[in-house]
């Protein structure tokens, strides 16, 4: 299978003078579905209804999510109409995220058998895309519908993402069970988060109270990042850790409470997905990860001398969205 080129993030999302959307990735999804039909004829109707009927990824996703979210209270047909209307109005914006997230799965997750399998069956992908739609509705002050999507995503996919949460492009939420993102949380571009991750607050206070994650970050399974703190670009949080303080860029944190144990030697931990901590240059000095090293203050809990005293500003130093998507992605298979 070929490699998807993303040098232009809007590639294939809109063709001048047409309403149909054709893109290399969507063609690969449909080609994969046709091959799967040959291998498993019993699923032929399923593949036709979910993938092969539609010219666009956006329209297929609206239908597939509607089938998942529909129940006796709000029918599949109602969801299909609602989601399709939102996607039609925001194709240029949401289409970039849908594609970048799918490419992230195909280039990082060895369990991804192919693009059709990931599109149809990865609940982390589906739940995140539904939450992206909810975020658009939240910003349009259609909060009742946005919260209804959050509720159904939690019930169906086992992940609870508040529609106020901002999530960048190229994000993989692997397995996804038990994932919680709070209202004011921010997740930067090209991050990987595993199951059981919580981006939560520390109490009942209102306002800006949730973590701000930079780009290229790996957050291991069962980790909690709590409070209005920042995690810098390229950080790695080991599985089962509880992060309560700011982390500067490119460090590795582990433990309860988490301490900085070294520096991530790979440029983008989110893409290598090294949870065994093999790509770590461990500290040789006596840092304890709580802002002190060799008896000297190192700033506001960032684990090293000379660290900024307050790094709660957006650690990505830029706007949300598609920044950081590489021009070329590795081969899917």
Buried (B, 14 or more C-beta within 10 A) or exposed (E): EEBBEBEEBBBBBBEEEEEEBEBBBBBBBBBBBBEBBEEEEEBBEBBEBBBBEBBBBBBBBBBBBBEBBBEEEBEBEEBBEBBBEBBEEBBEBBBBBBBBBBBBBBBBBEEBBBBBBBBBEBBBBBBBBBBBBBBBBBEEEBBEBBBBBBEBBBEBBBBBBBBBBBBBBBBBBBBBBBBBBBBBBBBBBBBBBBBBBBBBBEEEEEEEBBBBBBBBBBBBBBBBBBBBBBBBBBBBBBBBBBBBBBBBBBBBBBBEBBBBBBBBBBEBBBBBBBBEBEBBEEBEEEBEBBBBBEEEEBBBBBBBBEBBEEBBEBBBEBEBBBBBBBEEBEEBE
